[in-house]
């Protein structure tokens, strides 16, 4: 009798099935990673709007109503590879994703809201991303218009769960 070496068809099928299951588990977490990285890459574009918004608070203790009041170009002129507009609404900065952003982000909004110490205008404005907690002794201004699902947000933009 001659002994055969190698793998049987059944063994190969089992290995392929196991690899397919592992790939199916890994792909969604990889997509979340891509989306979060794109959000984090887009946030620095808001720096253009943060400075005039903070300056308005320092001078007048109120926030600009829109881009024009902040001395900025219209929202659709502040763009990047991932962002189709940056709009100010009552001090809050709304970043709308578009252009080359992942399909899970296109048309979605991320809001950065100013937080201030109302009776101490000299204290710098802090920025609260989406539903993140407001710093102690500060008041957040503007409305959170974030439409990105919480699962896709970076940790710095999420509400902290309390035990």
Backbone as a chain_set.jsonl record, in Angstrom:
{"seq": "XXXXXXXXXXXXXXXXXXXXXXXXXXXXXXXXXXXXXXXXXXXXXXXXXXXXXXXXXXXXXXXXXXXXXXXXXXXXXXXXXXXXXXXXXXXXXXXXXXXXXXXXXXXXXXXXXXXXXXXXXXXXXXXXXXXXXXXXXXXXXXXXXXXXXXXXXXXXXXXXXXX", "coords": {"N": [[0.814, -1.179, 0.0], [0.498, 2.184, -0.857], [1.263, 5.203, 0.708], [-0.482, 8.27, 0.803], [0.424, 11.687, 0.635], [-0.3, 15.049, 1.787], [-3.104, 17.37, 1.672], [-6.522, 16.766, 2.334], [-9.522, 17.389, 0.429], [-11.6, 18.158, 2.101], [-10.242, 19.117, 4.387], [-8.998, 21.406, 3.33], [-11.256, 22.942, 2.647], [-12.332, 23.43, 5.197], [-10.302, 25.025, 6.341], [-10.392, 27.27, 4.615], [-12.997, 28.155, 5.179], [-12.765, 28.892, 7.884], [-10.909, 31.006, 7.643], [-12.473, 32.762, 6.123], [-14.502, 33.409, 7.939], [-13.021, 34.732, 9.942], [-12.108, 36.929, 8.452], [-14.543, 38.172, 7.879], [-15.221, 39.059, 10.402], [-13.209, 40.908, 10.911], [-13.316, 42.95, 8.958], [-15.49, 44.934, 9.401], [-14.514, 46.329, 11.722], [-12.201, 47.416, 10.708], [-13.238, 49.182, 8.797], [-14.537, 51.013, 10.501], [-12.281, 52.087, 11.652], [-11.091, 53.422, 9.486], [-13.032, 55.395, 8.978], [-13.007, 56.834, 11.424], [-10.365, 57.783, 11.377], [-10.533, 59.497, 9.176], [-12.3, 61.414, 10.162], [-10.783, 62.475, 12.277], [-8.709, 63.535, 10.76], [-10.006, 65.586, 9.449], [-10.812, 67.42, 11.379], [-8.783, 69.394, 12.067], [-9.197, 71.371, 10.076], [-11.142, 72.98, 11.076], [-9.803, 74.807, 12.602], [-9.493, 77.163, 11.221], [-11.895, 78.473, 11.647], [-12.103, 78.515, 14.416], [-10.437, 80.475, 15.619], [-11.463, 83.181, 14.916], [-14.005, 82.914, 16.095], [-13.436, 82.492, 18.82], [-12.122, 84.906, 19.3], [-14.216, 86.741, 18.986], [-15.746, 86.125, 21.232], [-13.979, 86.886, 23.274], [-13.817, 89.651, 22.879], [-16.55, 90.651, 22.746], [-18.148, 89.008, 24.344], [-19.979, 87.367, 23.113], [-21.012, 85.114, 20.517], [-20.29, 84.755, 17.002], [-22.953, 84.775, 14.612], [-22.881, 83.535, 12.126], [-20.808, 82.539, 9.285], [-20.185, 84.91, 7.889], [-20.492, 86.915, 9.868], [-18.338, 86.194, 11.429], [-16.276, 86.914, 9.882], [-15.395, 85.218, 7.918], [-15.016, 83.23, 4.868], [-17.816, 82.093, 2.828], [-19.553, 79.077, 3.82], [-19.297, 76.958, 1.947], [-16.888, 77.493, 0.763], [-14.844, 76.838, 2.422], [-13.101, 74.181, 2.372], [-11.831, 70.785, 1.97], [-9.999, 67.765, 1.152], [-11.647, 65.933, 2.415], [-13.775, 67.327, 3.418], [-16.739, 69.153, 2.715], [-17.852, 71.545, 3.489], [-17.562, 74.183, 5.954], [-19.324, 75.498, 8.435], [-20.413, 78.184, 10.489], [-22.593, 78.465, 13.199], [-24.155, 80.339, 15.393], [-21.788, 80.383, 16.939], [-21.076, 77.693, 17.112], [-19.249, 75.242, 15.304], [-19.82, 73.659, 12.359], [-18.906, 70.907, 10.638], [-19.17, 69.638, 7.497], [-19.045, 66.605, 5.864], [-17.687, 65.431, 2.781], [-16.705, 65.395, -0.646], [-13.878, 63.496, -0.96], [-14.472, 61.822, 1.151], [-15.208, 58.891, 3.124], [-17.951, 56.781, 2.226], [-19.684, 56.371, 4.368], [-19.516, 58.719, 5.708], [-20.123, 60.844, 4.006], [-22.0, 63.741, 3.522], [-22.646, 63.869, 6.186], [-22.556, 65.52, 9.41], [-20.292, 67.03, 11.696], [-20.12, 68.545, 14.792], [-18.452, 71.131, 16.469], [-18.515, 72.644, 19.496], [-18.339, 75.754, 21.268], [-17.103, 76.144, 24.576], [-17.383, 78.011, 27.497], [-16.349, 80.091, 30.29], [-18.653, 81.901, 31.678], [-18.6, 84.256, 33.307], [-15.994, 85.027, 33.208], [-14.377, 86.156, 30.873], [-11.773, 86.168, 30.014], [-10.783, 83.631, 30.215], [-9.72, 81.062, 28.115], [-11.535, 79.848, 25.236], [-12.894, 76.626, 25.229], [-13.195, 73.679, 23.255], [-15.844, 71.589, 22.445], [-16.373, 68.487, 21.186], [-18.89, 67.094, 19.296], [-20.9, 64.972, 21.203], [-19.313, 64.991, 23.438], [-18.241, 65.32, 26.891], [-18.809, 68.389, 28.722], [-16.337, 70.636, 29.882], [-15.65, 70.99, 33.407], [-17.235, 73.58, 35.258], [-17.688, 75.129, 33.043], [-19.706, 76.489, 30.4], [-21.458, 75.266, 27.673], [-21.949, 76.463, 24.385], [-24.156, 77.044, 21.592], [-25.685, 74.701, 19.266], [-25.611, 71.151, 19.139], [-25.228, 69.626, 16.186], [-24.461, 67.22, 15.196], [-24.447, 64.473, 13.021], [-23.229, 62.129, 12.626], [-23.009, 58.695, 13.324], [-22.653, 57.573, 16.688], [-20.947, 55.362, 17.104], [-19.068, 55.662, 15.101], [-17.632, 57.881, 15.782], [-14.589, 59.443, 16.96], [-13.003, 58.628, 20.112], [-12.634, 60.96, 21.636], [-14.814, 62.481, 20.984], [-17.082, 61.446, 22.065], [-19.716, 60.743, 24.459], [-18.895, 60.077, 27.77], [-19.342, 57.026, 29.314], [-20.887, 56.431, 32.409], [-20.283, 54.478, 35.26]], "CA": [[0.0, 0.0, 0.0], [1.229, 3.424, -0.974], [0.667, 6.229, 1.562], [-0.623, 9.553, 0.125], [0.705, 12.849, 1.481], [-1.004, 16.238, 1.341], [-4.345, 17.689, 2.363], [-7.747, 16.325, 1.659], [-10.394, 18.488, 0.025], [-12.35, 18.564, 3.297], [-9.36, 19.934, 5.225], [-8.828, 22.699, 2.669], [-12.529, 23.661, 2.772], [-12.444, 23.876, 6.592], [-9.366, 26.138, 6.519], [-10.943, 28.417, 3.882], [-14.162, 28.618, 5.923], [-12.274, 29.582, 9.087], [-10.342, 32.276, 7.19], [-13.581, 33.63, 5.706], [-15.164, 33.882, 9.159], [-12.127, 35.716, 10.558], [-12.136, 38.134, 7.609], [-15.852, 38.808, 8.071], [-15.189, 39.729, 11.696], [-12.216, 41.976, 10.905], [-13.623, 44.03, 8.011], [-16.218, 46.074, 9.977], [-13.684, 47.141, 12.613], [-11.273, 48.153, 9.854], [-13.985, 50.293, 8.21], [-14.697, 52.009, 11.57], [-10.971, 52.725, 11.807], [-10.93, 54.349, 8.356], [-13.95, 56.518, 9.191], [-12.482, 57.633, 12.544], [-9.159, 58.484, 10.917], [-10.945, 60.607, 8.313], [-12.867, 62.453, 11.034], [-9.658, 63.112, 12.96], [-7.953, 64.305, 9.764], [-10.798, 66.747, 9.031], [-11.01, 68.363, 12.491], [-7.902, 70.581, 12.008], [-9.722, 72.405, 9.185], [-11.959, 73.87, 11.905], [-8.934, 75.843, 13.187], [-9.763, 78.404, 10.484], [-13.058, 79.116, 12.259], [-11.976, 78.625, 15.878], [-9.791, 81.727, 16.036], [-12.376, 84.33, 14.94], [-15.1, 82.664, 17.037], [-12.887, 82.751, 20.151], [-11.844, 86.341, 19.387], [-15.503, 87.417, 19.188], [-16.121, 85.932, 22.641], [-13.062, 87.672, 24.085], [-14.129, 91.073, 22.72], [-17.952, 91.023, 22.98], [-18.822, 87.974, 25.136], [-21.004, 86.69, 22.32], [-20.428, 84.38, 19.399], [-20.833, 85.142, 15.696], [-24.119, 83.997, 14.181], [-22.578, 82.771, 10.919], [-19.467, 82.752, 8.719], [-20.031, 86.32, 7.551], [-20.278, 87.649, 11.117], [-17.012, 85.826, 11.934], [-15.275, 87.398, 8.942], [-14.911, 84.063, 7.165], [-15.71, 82.98, 3.598], [-19.024, 81.276, 2.947], [-19.278, 77.709, 4.268], [-18.884, 76.08, 0.847], [-15.536, 77.866, 0.307], [-13.885, 76.248, 3.358], [-13.181, 72.774, 1.972], [-10.6, 69.994, 1.885], [-10.236, 66.474, 0.507], [-12.691, 65.184, 3.124], [-14.814, 68.243, 3.905], [-17.378, 69.942, 1.661], [-18.13, 72.885, 4.009], [-17.409, 74.47, 7.382], [-20.276, 76.572, 8.702], [-20.585, 78.634, 11.871], [-23.972, 78.786, 13.554], [-24.17, 80.783, 16.794], [-20.527, 80.008, 17.57], [-20.76, 76.277, 16.877], [-18.644, 74.984, 13.998], [-20.389, 72.443, 11.765], [-18.088, 70.39, 9.551], [-19.923, 68.711, 6.661], [-18.133, 65.738, 5.119], [-18.009, 65.221, 1.371], [-15.543, 65.215, -1.522], [-13.327, 62.139, -0.974], [-14.738, 61.15, 2.426], [-15.809, 57.553, 3.063], [-19.397, 56.867, 1.973], [-20.39, 56.435, 5.659], [-19.406, 60.096, 6.21], [-20.592, 61.85, 3.049], [-23.238, 64.421, 3.889], [-22.804, 63.883, 7.65], [-22.047, 66.722, 10.067], [-19.641, 66.953, 13.001], [-20.188, 69.863, 15.411], [-17.553, 71.543, 17.544], [-19.193, 73.745, 20.187], [-17.485, 76.465, 22.22], [-17.446, 76.111, 26.0], [-16.789, 79.202, 28.108], [-16.693, 80.483, 31.652], [-19.421, 83.092, 31.318], [-18.241, 85.464, 34.056], [-14.546, 85.235, 33.101], [-14.132, 86.118, 29.421], [-10.345, 85.997, 29.764], [-10.515, 82.188, 30.135], [-9.836, 80.662, 26.703], [-12.652, 79.005, 24.801], [-12.608, 75.2, 25.042], [-14.043, 73.171, 22.177], [-16.475, 70.308, 22.757], [-16.652, 67.757, 19.955], [-20.135, 66.29, 19.289], [-21.559, 64.79, 22.497], [-18.307, 64.851, 24.492], [-18.627, 66.066, 28.092], [-18.405, 69.786, 28.855], [-15.41, 70.789, 31.003], [-16.238, 71.465, 34.664], [-17.389, 75.024, 35.459], [-17.846, 75.814, 31.764], [-21.017, 76.389, 29.761], [-21.313, 75.06, 26.237], [-22.831, 77.322, 23.582], [-24.467, 76.494, 20.273], [-26.421, 73.442, 19.224], [-24.903, 70.005, 18.558], [-25.937, 69.155, 14.996], [-23.73, 66.049, 14.715], [-25.277, 63.405, 12.458], [-22.391, 60.93, 12.493], [-23.345, 57.74, 14.378], [-21.711, 57.569, 17.812], [-19.961, 54.293, 16.925], [-18.045, 56.107, 14.161], [-16.906, 59.031, 16.315], [-13.397, 59.172, 17.777], [-13.319, 58.612, 21.547], [-12.677, 62.323, 22.16], [-16.081, 63.101, 20.6], [-18.193, 60.65, 22.606], [-20.093, 60.856, 25.855], [-18.243, 59.068, 28.599], [-20.318, 56.233, 30.06], [-20.637, 56.387, 33.84], [-20.633, 53.185, 35.866]], "C": [[0.866, 1.253, 0.0], [0.514, 4.486, -0.139], [0.661, 7.559, 0.804], [-0.271, 10.675, 1.113], [-0.021, 14.057, 0.896], [-2.283, 16.427, 2.136], [-5.527, 17.152, 1.574], [-8.576, 17.557, 1.306], [-11.17, 19.022, 1.229], [-11.495, 19.454, 4.198], [-9.165, 21.331, 4.633], [-10.095, 23.531, 2.808], [-12.691, 24.211, 4.183], [-11.53, 25.078, 6.83], [-9.894, 27.392, 5.827], [-12.15, 28.99, 4.621], [-13.74, 29.391, 7.174], [-11.696, 30.943, 8.708], [-11.437, 33.259, 6.768], [-14.307, 34.209, 6.916], [-14.314, 34.952, 9.837], [-12.112, 37.018, 9.758], [-13.448, 38.893, 7.786], [-15.919, 39.541, 9.404], [-14.273, 40.948, 11.681], [-12.615, 43.172, 10.037], [-14.42, 45.17, 8.639], [-15.363, 46.945, 10.893], [-12.662, 47.939, 11.805], [-11.975, 49.358, 9.217], [-14.224, 51.394, 9.241], [-13.395, 52.787, 11.745], [-10.751, 53.753, 10.704], [-11.787, 55.591, 8.577], [-13.424, 57.416, 10.306], [-11.237, 58.412, 12.134], [-9.52, 59.666, 10.014], [-11.548, 61.743, 9.128], [-11.731, 63.209, 11.721], [-8.823, 63.957, 12.002], [-8.683, 65.58, 9.36], [-10.912, 67.81, 10.124], [-10.056, 69.56, 12.434], [-8.381, 71.691, 11.062], [-10.571, 73.408, 9.971], [-11.129, 74.968, 12.564], [-9.155, 77.188, 12.505], [-10.889, 79.177, 11.155], [-12.896, 79.34, 13.761], [-11.427, 79.977, 16.319], [-10.741, 82.92, 16.012], [-13.553, 84.145, 15.897], [-14.622, 82.976, 18.454], [-12.605, 84.24, 20.346], [-13.13, 87.133, 19.635], [-15.947, 87.291, 20.639], [-15.252, 86.814, 23.539], [-13.424, 89.151, 24.053], [-15.54, 91.421, 23.185], [-18.731, 90.094, 23.916], [-20.064, 87.432, 24.425], [-20.323, 86.07, 21.111], [-21.056, 84.83, 18.089], [-21.961, 84.203, 15.263], [-23.803, 83.098, 12.996], [-21.17, 83.099, 10.427], [-19.214, 84.232, 8.439], [-19.734, 87.148, 8.797], [-18.909, 87.355, 11.72], [-15.897, 86.321, 11.014], [-14.648, 86.285, 8.119], [-15.616, 83.96, 5.818], [-16.978, 82.152, 3.834], [-18.634, 79.826, 3.228], [-18.754, 76.817, 3.152], [-17.521, 76.441, 0.252], [-14.452, 77.318, 1.242], [-13.995, 74.738, 3.185], [-11.813, 72.096, 2.049], [-10.93, 68.693, 1.162], [-11.411, 65.729, 1.123], [-13.901, 66.026, 3.484], [-15.395, 69.051, 2.745], [-17.792, 71.325, 2.147], [-17.858, 72.953, 5.507], [-18.265, 75.696, 7.66], [-20.322, 76.892, 10.192], [-22.057, 78.948, 12.075], [-23.997, 79.068, 15.05], [-22.939, 80.305, 17.558], [-20.122, 78.57, 17.361], [-20.232, 76.113, 15.458], [-19.158, 73.647, 13.493], [-19.573, 72.055, 10.537], [-18.923, 69.374, 8.78], [-18.946, 67.926, 5.795], [-18.627, 65.533, 3.694], [-16.721, 64.986, 0.609], [-15.06, 63.768, -1.487], [-13.537, 61.386, 0.338], [-15.377, 59.781, 2.168], [-17.322, 57.705, 2.905], [-20.203, 56.927, 3.271], [-20.371, 57.851, 6.23], [-20.016, 61.143, 5.284], [-21.95, 62.412, 3.445], [-23.48, 64.496, 5.393], [-22.102, 65.116, 8.224], [-21.4, 66.361, 11.397], [-19.622, 68.369, 13.562], [-19.136, 70.007, 16.5], [-18.183, 72.77, 18.193], [-18.24, 74.423, 21.175], [-18.023, 76.324, 23.642], [-16.687, 77.247, 26.667], [-17.13, 79.278, 29.59], [-17.354, 81.842, 31.496], [-19.005, 84.356, 32.054], [-16.728, 85.723, 34.07], [-14.138, 85.098, 31.638], [-12.661, 85.893, 29.082], [-9.957, 84.523, 29.638], [-10.711, 81.752, 28.689], [-11.047, 79.764, 26.443], [-12.143, 77.572, 24.675], [-13.583, 74.703, 23.983], [-14.529, 71.778, 22.515], [-16.9, 69.664, 21.443], [-17.891, 66.888, 20.137], [-20.729, 66.198, 20.687], [-20.574, 64.594, 23.646], [-18.719, 65.688, 25.705], [-18.066, 67.488, 28.099], [-17.431, 69.885, 30.034], [-16.105, 71.382, 32.232], [-16.189, 72.992, 34.725], [-17.487, 75.817, 34.162], [-19.261, 75.582, 31.242], [-20.799, 76.244, 28.266], [-22.359, 75.903, 25.516], [-23.063, 76.679, 22.219], [-25.128, 75.132, 20.381], [-25.576, 72.355, 18.561], [-25.728, 69.467, 17.404], [-25.263, 67.918, 14.396], [-24.693, 64.973, 14.228], [-24.481, 62.123, 12.236], [-22.773, 59.973, 13.618], [-22.242, 57.684, 15.448], [-20.621, 56.52, 17.64], [-18.822, 54.713, 16.001], [-17.194, 57.252, 14.699], [-15.63, 58.611, 17.034], [-13.777, 59.245, 19.257], [-13.43, 60.025, 22.123], [-13.98, 63.048, 21.841], [-17.296, 62.373, 21.181], [-18.479, 60.998, 24.059], [-19.419, 59.741, 26.625], [-19.308, 58.35, 29.418], [-19.917, 56.188, 31.53], [-21.091, 55.05, 34.391], [-21.543, 53.341, 37.033]], "O": [[1.832, 1.364, 0.755], [-0.7, 4.655, -0.258], [1.676, 7.942, 0.223], [-0.631, 10.608, 2.288], [-0.322, 14.108, -0.297], [-2.522, 15.746, 3.133], [-5.526, 17.096, 0.345], [-8.341, 18.643, 1.836], [-11.367, 20.232, 1.345], [-11.991, 20.451, 4.721], [-9.167, 22.323, 5.362], [-10.004, 24.731, 3.067], [-13.142, 25.343, 4.352], [-11.946, 26.052, 7.459], [-9.844, 28.476, 6.408], [-12.303, 30.21, 4.677], [-14.312, 30.439, 7.476], [-11.966, 31.934, 9.386], [-11.332, 34.457, 7.031], [-14.684, 35.381, 6.91], [-14.843, 35.978, 10.264], [-12.104, 38.1, 10.344], [-13.454, 40.123, 7.836], [-16.614, 40.552, 9.515], [-14.543, 41.926, 12.378], [-12.272, 44.306, 10.371], [-14.047, 46.323, 8.424], [-15.471, 48.171, 10.852], [-12.301, 49.046, 12.204], [-11.383, 50.432, 9.106], [-14.13, 52.577, 8.913], [-13.411, 53.999, 11.96], [-10.267, 54.852, 10.976], [-11.318, 56.713, 8.384], [-13.398, 58.637, 10.149], [-11.079, 59.575, 12.507], [-8.883, 60.717, 10.083], [-11.328, 62.914, 8.816], [-11.722, 64.44, 11.742], [-8.287, 64.991, 12.4], [-8.045, 66.556, 8.967], [-11.092, 68.988, 9.816], [-10.49, 70.672, 12.734], [-7.999, 72.848, 11.242], [-10.698, 74.563, 9.565], [-11.685, 75.959, 13.038], [-9.019, 78.236, 13.137], [-10.843, 80.405, 11.224], [-13.493, 80.263, 14.316], [-11.909, 80.555, 17.293], [-10.824, 83.63, 17.014], [-14.048, 85.124, 16.455], [-15.323, 83.649, 19.209], [-12.825, 84.777, 21.432], [-13.13, 88.088, 20.411], [-16.468, 88.247, 21.214], [-15.764, 87.428, 24.475], [-13.351, 89.833, 25.075], [-15.721, 92.379, 23.936], [-19.881, 90.387, 24.242], [-21.062, 87.087, 25.058], [-19.213, 86.448, 20.734], [-22.217, 85.239, 18.061], [-21.92, 83.0, 15.518], [-24.382, 82.02, 12.864], [-20.434, 83.843, 11.074], [-18.132, 84.741, 8.73], [-18.832, 87.984, 8.789], [-18.37, 88.187, 12.451], [-14.715, 86.167, 11.324], [-13.505, 86.398, 7.676], [-16.691, 84.532, 5.635], [-17.174, 81.587, 4.91], [-17.523, 79.401, 2.912], [-17.86, 76.003, 3.382], [-17.049, 75.767, -0.664], [-13.271, 77.333, 0.894], [-14.866, 74.095, 3.772], [-10.781, 72.755, 2.176], [-12.025, 68.543, 0.621], [-12.098, 64.976, 0.434], [-14.952, 65.481, 3.823], [-14.66, 69.568, 1.904], [-18.06, 72.204, 1.328], [-17.912, 71.953, 6.223], [-17.972, 76.793, 7.185], [-20.276, 76.0, 11.039], [-22.69, 79.604, 11.248], [-23.878, 78.157, 15.869], [-23.05, 79.87, 18.704], [-18.935, 78.252, 17.425], [-20.708, 76.764, 14.528], [-18.95, 72.616, 14.133], [-19.548, 72.77, 9.535], [-19.34, 68.36, 9.34], [-18.125, 68.505, 5.084], [-19.829, 65.47, 3.439], [-15.758, 64.444, 1.152], [-15.78, 62.884, -1.951], [-12.84, 60.407, 0.602], [-16.001, 59.554, 1.132], [-17.902, 58.667, 3.408], [-21.303, 57.48, 3.278], [-21.136, 58.153, 7.146], [-20.39, 62.224, 5.741], [-22.911, 61.676, 3.67], [-24.44, 65.134, 5.825], [-21.19, 65.675, 7.616], [-21.891, 65.503, 12.13], [-19.163, 69.295, 12.893], [-18.957, 69.124, 17.339], [-18.368, 73.802, 17.548], [-17.439, 73.761, 21.834], [-19.23, 76.379, 23.877], [-15.492, 77.426, 26.433], [-18.057, 78.629, 30.074], [-16.678, 82.83, 31.21], [-19.054, 85.44, 31.472], [-16.242, 86.541, 34.852], [-13.623, 84.062, 31.217], [-12.343, 85.468, 27.971], [-8.936, 84.195, 29.033], [-11.75, 82.036, 28.093], [-11.505, 79.029, 27.318], [-11.089, 77.331, 24.086], [-14.675, 75.251, 23.834], [-13.736, 70.892, 22.832], [-17.688, 70.23, 20.686], [-17.935, 66.042, 21.031], [-21.032, 67.223, 21.299], [-20.946, 64.092, 24.707], [-19.462, 66.659, 25.564], [-16.994, 67.752, 27.555], [-17.673, 69.281, 31.079], [-17.035, 72.179, 32.105], [-15.216, 73.611, 34.293], [-17.382, 77.044, 34.176], [-19.92, 74.606, 31.599], [-20.046, 77.009, 27.664], [-23.495, 76.04, 25.971], [-22.258, 75.869, 21.756], [-25.131, 74.499, 21.436], [-24.912, 72.6, 17.554], [-26.806, 68.913, 17.614], [-25.471, 67.604, 13.224], [-25.635, 64.604, 14.93], [-25.012, 61.143, 11.713], [-22.854, 60.399, 14.77], [-21.053, 57.742, 15.134], [-19.471, 56.772, 18.0], [-17.72, 54.175, 16.104], [-16.146, 57.563, 14.132], [-15.586, 57.545, 17.649], [-14.78, 59.868, 19.606], [-14.247, 60.259, 23.013], [-14.226, 64.128, 22.378], [-18.429, 62.675, 20.805], [-17.611, 61.479, 24.787], [-19.38, 58.596, 26.176], [-20.084, 58.985, 30.132], [-18.757, 55.939, 31.859], [-22.156, 54.549, 34.032], [-21.929, 52.35, 37.651]]}, "num_chains": 1, "name": "protein.A"}
